[in-house]
Amino acid sequence: MRRILIVGSGQSGLQLGLSLLRHDYEVTIMSARTAEEIQGGRVMSTQLMFHPSLEHERAYGLHLWEEETPDTGGFGMSVAGPDGSRAVNWFGSLPGHAHSVDQRLKMPRWLEEFENAGGRVVIHSVTLSDLDGFARLYDLVIVAAGKGDLVRLFDRDPTRSVYSAPQRALSVTYVHGMTRRPEHPDVDALRFNIAPGGGEMLTMPSLTTSGPCEIILYEAVPGGPLDAFSDVRGPQAHLDRALELMREHFPWEYERCGDVELTDDRGVLTGAVSPEVRHPVGRLPGGGLVLGMADAVVVNDPISGQGSNNAARCAAVYLRAILDHGDRPYDAEFMRDTFEAYWDYARHATTLTNMMLRQPPPAHLMEVFGAIGAYPRIADRFALGINDASSFDEWLFHEDLARGYLAEVAAGRA
Ligand SMILES: Cc1cc2nc3c(=O)[nH]c(=O)nc-3n(C[C@H](O)[C@H](O)[C@H](O)COP(=O)(O)OP(=O)(O)OC[C@H]3O[C@@H](n4cnc5c(N)ncnc54)[C@H](O)[C@@H]3O)c2cc1C
């Protein structure tokens, strides 16, 4: 039986570990935290996952919160104009529902499922020097430890990395009591609001430890008016600041917040992500090799909600590669090929995210947003790309194709 070590107990590591057990691999997961610590800890993400990614979980019976999770069926976009008005406002339908399950619920349950299915969990915060010894004990070592220290194993790939510093200051607030927008009273939606020059505010439904909730995510341009959480102390003050900013910059969303309260004192988070693509093969001092996975090698800002989706796809691609590889050694060529198969999708999510981070935004992107007012069917095509970023390669990622498509729509031919 082939022995595989996965370092990290997040979306990618646990999904891969659980699915490998079904194929009779001997799998160990090393987790820096116990299930109880994760459950009782701070929120880590907004983790909205779209239909294609959820299908990877469903294929292995891992989407265990199907019934109780709010069905996110749409994508609403607004751009603030002067005086609290909206210069742009539209709504597109997502093909299939998206779900967000608080990682504080999901990961502890997956750890339990993993142990029940015969996997071994070791609670240990793995260091670079530990890995040398582990590499000799396992046929394959995969580093799925997210954005932590172990990423130093993997060199930055300058040809695939657009930024070298965070482009947004992030602030997350989990709340109960936020109502739906009146323009889509029957549909829960991911809402994307832009304050030109200042950044964005997203809201999305989720399932948290105390039931269904809504998450507010600020994506503030550093130093701009939405970058306003550094002096906030305590969860209630964090919520108050999130609401003050909303009243000033996104009053139409503030209308939804008449009866809002924090889900819990750990339901707030601030931070920043430096978007980066890294080489996937880590070489250890003793000569062993490790394969990087998901955020450890391709990390995107959460502005476009792609990271957990990428992690799920990465787990599915790595699983397929491991199964197809049979008994052959997991050498550097296997590792590079496996990553390239993942990058074939992840490059689209990365292009989308980097495009949405640009300040000022690309002109053709704003032309698309503007055109949707006159031609609402473009909204559904845009929502399709949020759901599966590879479809944007057929139009939005290329100025000429995007403008050509807008012209076709205007002429009634698309
Ligand atoms: C504010 C914010 C909002 C986001 N919103 C979304 C969204 O709406 N949709 C979306 O798709 N993505 C979103 N993301 C991104 C998403 O959360 C990540 O991309 C995803 O969780 C990455 O999964 P992963 O398995 O690579 O790593 P992680 O989920 O980070 O898991 C890594 C695990 O490894 C463990 N670990 C770390 N170091 C060690 C070590 N040395 N030894 C042992 N264990 C270790 C950690 O404790 C953790 O459990 C968001 C991210 C942020 C920061």
The ligand as an ORCA input file, in Angstrom:
! r2SCAN-3c Opt
* xyz 0 1
  C     -10.523     36.694      3.970
  C     -10.540     35.541      3.009
  C     -11.718     35.257      2.322
  C     -11.738     34.196      1.408
  N     -12.888     33.939      0.736
  C     -12.933     32.938     -0.174
  C     -14.145     32.645     -0.887
  O     -15.212     33.250     -0.674
  N     -14.116     31.632     -1.811
  C     -12.994     30.921     -2.046
  O     -13.030     30.025     -2.906
  N     -11.852     31.175     -1.375
  C     -11.796     32.150     -0.443
  N     -10.641     32.386      0.250
  C      -9.459     31.551      0.007
  C      -9.564     30.205      0.683
  O      -9.915     30.323      2.032
  C      -8.229     29.488      0.556
  O      -7.754     29.617     -0.756
  C      -8.351     28.003      0.887
  O      -8.758     27.834      2.213
  C      -6.997     27.339      0.639
  O      -7.061     25.994      1.003
  P      -5.701     25.231      1.354
  O      -6.086     23.824      1.607
  O      -4.678     25.522      0.344
  O      -5.148     25.929      2.671
  P      -5.816     26.294      4.057
  O      -7.289     26.251      3.985
  O      -5.155     27.564      4.490
  O      -5.364     25.114      5.001
  C      -4.034     24.965      5.423
  C      -4.026     24.121      6.677
  O      -2.683     23.781      6.990
  C      -2.465     23.969      8.356
  N      -1.040     24.269      8.520
  C      -0.385     25.410      8.207
  N       0.925     25.293      8.476
  C       1.088     24.034      8.963
  C       2.210     23.324      9.417
  N       3.413     23.892      9.404
  N       2.043     22.058      9.862
  C       0.822     21.488      9.866
  N      -0.291     22.129      9.439
  C      -0.143     23.375      8.994
  C      -3.355     25.144      8.727
  O      -3.609     25.139     10.122
  C      -4.586     24.827      7.888
  O      -5.434     23.944      8.566
  C     -10.575     33.422      1.183
  C      -9.416     33.712      1.886
  C      -9.386     34.750      2.793
  C      -8.122     35.042      3.554
*
